[in-house]
């Protein structure tokens, strides 16, 4: 009986230690709470992936991105500069166009209708007053589409 109790106690202890080693808190995954101001926030950072290959093969450009130390939300203006945790949005320019569009969704960016050939998309992470904080350019090639007729 004492061997069974000892074995069960050892198994329970191992489970607790293993769970603690692999468990991640909500903060580990989601970052700091948006309800509490952050003192000395680290710099905002933009991470942009290449277009999704399966969609690109169909002539569609789906580009995923994420930010660190900045939440992408549709809030603009000088007053929003004091919000903590920091907020902002993206400016997206396709193929050096003289204009850009604004993304404040935080979702995958989709560009359709590009001709076959090389292209690039500039992602600019901007604060609520449109000042650029960080940027990345993604270059890719839209393949020729085979006729389905």
C-alpha positions as YAML, in Angstrom:
chain: A
units: angstrom
residues:
- id: 1
  name: UNK
  ca: [0.00, 0.00, 0.00]
- id: 2
  name: UNK
  ca: [2.79, 2.43, 0.89]
- id: 3
  name: UNK
  ca: [4.48, 1.75, -2.47]
- id: 4
  name: UNK
  ca: [1.24, 2.67, -4.27]
- id: 5
  name: UNK
  ca: [0.88, 5.89, -2.27]
- id: 6
  name: UNK
  ca: [4.53, 6.78, -2.85]
- id: 7
  name: UNK
  ca: [4.18, 6.09, -6.56]
- id: 8
  name: UNK
  ca: [1.04, 8.19, -6.82]
- id: 9
  name: UNK
  ca: [2.68, 11.03, -4.88]
- id: 10
  name: UNK
  ca: [5.72, 10.93, -7.17]
- id: 11
  name: UNK
  ca: [3.50, 10.93, -10.27]
- id: 12
  name: UNK
  ca: [1.50, 13.89, -8.94]
- id: 13
  name: UNK
  ca: [4.67, 15.85, -8.19]
- id: 14
  name: UNK
  ca: [6.05, 15.14, -11.67]
- id: 15
  name: UNK
  ca: [2.76, 16.25, -13.25]
- id: 16
  name: UNK
  ca: [2.80, 19.54, -11.33]
- id: 17
  name: UNK
  ca: [6.41, 20.29, -12.30]
- id: 18
  name: UNK
  ca: [5.85, 19.29, -15.94]
- id: 19
  name: UNK
  ca: [2.71, 21.42, -16.18]
- id: 20
  name: UNK
  ca: [4.53, 24.41, -14.75]
- id: 21
  name: UNK
  ca: [7.38, 23.97, -17.21]
- id: 22
  name: UNK
  ca: [5.09, 23.84, -20.26]
- id: 23
  name: UNK
  ca: [2.29, 26.16, -19.14]
- id: 24
  name: UNK
  ca: [2.23, 29.63, -20.60]
- id: 25
  name: UNK
  ca: [0.20, 32.37, -19.08]
- id: 26
  name: UNK
  ca: [-2.29, 34.47, -21.01]
- id: 27
  name: UNK
  ca: [0.24, 37.32, -20.81]
- id: 28
  name: UNK
  ca: [2.90, 35.08, -22.38]
- id: 29
  name: UNK
  ca: [0.64, 34.51, -25.38]
- id: 30
  name: UNK
  ca: [-1.38, 37.75, -25.66]
- id: 31
  name: UNK
  ca: [1.05, 40.27, -24.21]
- id: 32
  name: UNK
  ca: [0.28, 42.87, -21.56]
- id: 33
  name: UNK
  ca: [-3.30, 43.74, -20.68]
- id: 34
  name: UNK
  ca: [-4.68, 46.60, -22.77]
- id: 35
  name: UNK
  ca: [-6.35, 47.85, -19.58]
- id: 36
  name: UNK
  ca: [-3.16, 48.84, -17.78]
- id: 37
  name: UNK
  ca: [-0.72, 51.55, -18.87]
- id: 38
  name: UNK
  ca: [2.81, 50.32, -19.58]
- id: 39
  name: UNK
  ca: [5.74, 52.33, -18.27]
- id: 40
  name: UNK
  ca: [8.73, 52.56, -20.62]
- id: 41
  name: UNK
  ca: [7.14, 50.62, -23.48]
- id: 42
  name: UNK
  ca: [9.66, 48.88, -25.74]
- id: 43
  name: UNK
  ca: [9.82, 50.01, -29.37]
- id: 44
  name: UNK
  ca: [7.04, 48.91, -31.69]
- id: 45
  name: UNK
  ca: [8.01, 46.28, -34.25]
- id: 46
  name: UNK
  ca: [6.46, 45.03, -37.48]
- id: 47
  name: UNK
  ca: [6.81, 41.44, -38.72]
- id: 48
  name: UNK
  ca: [5.56, 40.67, -42.26]
- id: 49
  name: UNK
  ca: [5.43, 37.20, -43.82]
- id: 50
  name: UNK
  ca: [5.83, 36.45, -47.52]
- id: 51
  name: UNK
  ca: [2.53, 35.94, -49.42]
- id: 52
  name: UNK
  ca: [0.75, 32.65, -48.78]
- id: 53
  name: UNK
  ca: [2.08, 30.30, -51.49]
- id: 54
  name: UNK
  ca: [-1.17, 28.47, -52.23]
- id: 55
  name: UNK
  ca: [-3.05, 31.71, -52.87]
- id: 56
  name: UNK
  ca: [-0.16, 33.28, -54.81]
- id: 57
  name: UNK
  ca: [-0.21, 30.29, -57.19]
- id: 58
  name: UNK
  ca: [-3.81, 31.34, -58.00]
- id: 59
  name: UNK
  ca: [-2.75, 34.95, -58.65]
- id: 60
  name: UNK
  ca: [-4.04, 36.19, -55.28]
- id: 61
  name: UNK
  ca: [-1.79, 37.94, -52.78]
- id: 62
  name: UNK
  ca: [-2.55, 37.19, -49.11]
- id: 63
  name: UNK
  ca: [0.04, 38.64, -46.73]
- id: 64
  name: UNK
  ca: [-0.06, 38.05, -42.98]
- id: 65
  name: UNK
  ca: [1.62, 40.39, -40.53]
- id: 66
  name: UNK
  ca: [1.83, 41.00, -36.83]
- id: 67
  name: UNK
  ca: [3.08, 43.72, -34.55]
- id: 68
  name: UNK
  ca: [4.93, 43.71, -31.27]
- id: 69
  name: UNK
  ca: [4.44, 46.40, -28.63]
- id: 70
  name: UNK
  ca: [1.63, 48.08, -30.61]
- id: 71
  name: UNK
  ca: [-2.04, 47.19, -31.07]
- id: 72
  name: UNK
  ca: [-3.50, 47.79, -34.54]
- id: 73
  name: UNK
  ca: [-6.82, 49.60, -34.10]
- id: 74
  name: UNK
  ca: [-8.86, 52.19, -36.03]
- id: 75
  name: UNK
  ca: [-8.11, 55.12, -33.72]
- id: 76
  name: UNK
  ca: [-6.45, 58.24, -35.11]
- id: 77
  name: UNK
  ca: [-5.36, 61.71, -34.03]
- id: 78
  name: UNK
  ca: [-2.94, 63.45, -31.71]
- id: 79
  name: UNK
  ca: [-4.91, 62.54, -28.56]
- id: 80
  name: UNK
  ca: [-4.34, 58.84, -29.24]
- id: 81
  name: UNK
  ca: [-0.56, 59.25, -28.92]
- id: 82
  name: UNK
  ca: [-0.92, 59.07, -25.13]
- id: 83
  name: UNK
  ca: [-2.75, 55.73, -25.17]
- id: 84
  name: UNK
  ca: [-0.93, 52.89, -23.45]
- id: 85
  name: UNK
  ca: [-0.39, 50.16, -24.50]
- id: 86
  name: UNK
  ca: [0.58, 51.89, -27.75]
- id: 87
  name: UNK
  ca: [-1.82, 51.85, -30.72]
- id: 88
  name: UNK
  ca: [-1.42, 52.45, -34.44]
- id: 89
  name: UNK
  ca: [-2.23, 51.22, -37.93]
- id: 90
  name: UNK
  ca: [-0.55, 50.33, -41.24]
- id: 91
  name: UNK
  ca: [0.03, 52.22, -44.47]
- id: 92
  name: UNK
  ca: [0.26, 49.81, -47.40]
- id: 93
  name: UNK
  ca: [1.74, 50.79, -50.77]
- id: 94
  name: UNK
  ca: [1.71, 48.45, -53.76]
- id: 95
  name: UNK
  ca: [4.44, 48.69, -56.42]
- id: 96
  name: UNK
  ca: [5.63, 52.21, -55.52]
- id: 97
  name: UNK
  ca: [2.19, 53.70, -56.20]
- id: 98
  name: UNK
  ca: [1.98, 57.43, -55.36]
- id: 99
  name: UNK
  ca: [-0.78, 56.59, -52.86]
- id: 100
  name: UNK
  ca: [-1.32, 54.06, -50.08]
- id: 101
  name: UNK
  ca: [-4.24, 52.55, -48.24]
- id: 102
  name: UNK
  ca: [-4.64, 52.29, -44.49]
- id: 103
  name: UNK
  ca: [-5.22, 49.01, -42.66]
- id: 104
  name: UNK
  ca: [-6.45, 49.17, -39.09]
- id: 105
  name: UNK
  ca: [-7.87, 45.65, -38.91]
- id: 106
  name: UNK
  ca: [-4.83, 43.63, -37.86]
- id: 107
  name: UNK
  ca: [-5.99, 40.96, -40.32]
- id: 108
  name: UNK
  ca: [-4.38, 39.41, -43.41]
- id: 109
  name: UNK
  ca: [-3.85, 41.96, -46.19]
- id: 110
  name: UNK
  ca: [-5.32, 40.85, -49.52]
- id: 111
  name: UNK
  ca: [-4.32, 42.34, -52.89]
- id: 112
  name: UNK
  ca: [-6.00, 41.06, -56.06]
- id: 113
  name: UNK
  ca: [-5.83, 42.00, -59.71]
- id: 114
  name: UNK
  ca: [-2.05, 42.24, -60.05]
- id: 115
  name: UNK
  ca: [-0.64, 41.25, -63.43]
- id: 116
  name: UNK
  ca: [1.77, 38.34, -63.67]
- id: 117
  name: UNK
  ca: [5.33, 39.34, -62.85]
- id: 118
  name: UNK
  ca: [7.35, 40.86, -60.01]
- id: 119
  name: UNK
  ca: [5.69, 43.07, -57.41]
- id: 120
  name: UNK
  ca: [6.38, 44.54, -54.01]
- id: 121
  name: UNK
  ca: [4.23, 45.70, -51.14]
- id: 122
  name: UNK
  ca: [5.50, 48.22, -48.59]
- id: 123
  name: UNK
  ca: [4.07, 47.87, -45.08]
- id: 124
  name: UNK
  ca: [4.56, 50.91, -42.83]
- id: 125
  name: UNK
  ca: [3.62, 50.72, -39.17]
- id: 126
  name: UNK
  ca: [2.32, 54.15, -38.18]
- id: 127
  name: UNK
  ca: [1.24, 55.88, -34.99]
- id: 128
  name: UNK
  ca: [-2.24, 57.51, -34.70]
- id: 129
  name: UNK
  ca: [-0.91, 60.70, -36.37]
- id: 130
  name: UNK
  ca: [0.42, 58.68, -39.36]
- id: 131
  name: UNK
  ca: [4.09, 59.01, -38.37]
- id: 132
  name: UNK
  ca: [5.88, 55.89, -39.59]
- id: 133
  name: UNK
  ca: [7.47, 53.83, -36.79]
- id: 134
  name: UNK
  ca: [8.72, 50.75, -38.67]
- id: 135
  name: UNK
  ca: [8.47, 49.37, -42.19]
- id: 136
  name: UNK
  ca: [9.06, 46.24, -44.25]
- id: 137
  name: UNK
  ca: [8.84, 45.54, -47.97]
- id: 138
  name: UNK
  ca: [7.72, 42.17, -49.29]
- id: 139
  name: UNK
  ca: [8.79, 41.28, -52.84]
- id: 140
  name: UNK
  ca: [7.19, 38.43, -54.78]
- id: 141
  name: UNK
  ca: [6.22, 37.28, -58.25]
- id: 142
  name: UNK
  ca: [2.68, 36.63, -59.40]
- id: 143
  name: UNK
  ca: [2.82, 33.60, -61.72]
- id: 144
  name: UNK
  ca: [1.21, 33.40, -65.15]
- id: 145
  name: UNK
  ca: [-2.22, 31.84, -64.79]
- id: 146
  name: UNK
  ca: [-3.00, 28.81, -66.87]
- id: 147
  name: UNK
  ca: [-6.18, 29.07, -68.94]
- id: 148
  name: UNK
  ca: [-8.99, 26.84, -67.69]
- id: 149
  name: UNK
  ca: [-10.85, 26.86, -71.05]
...
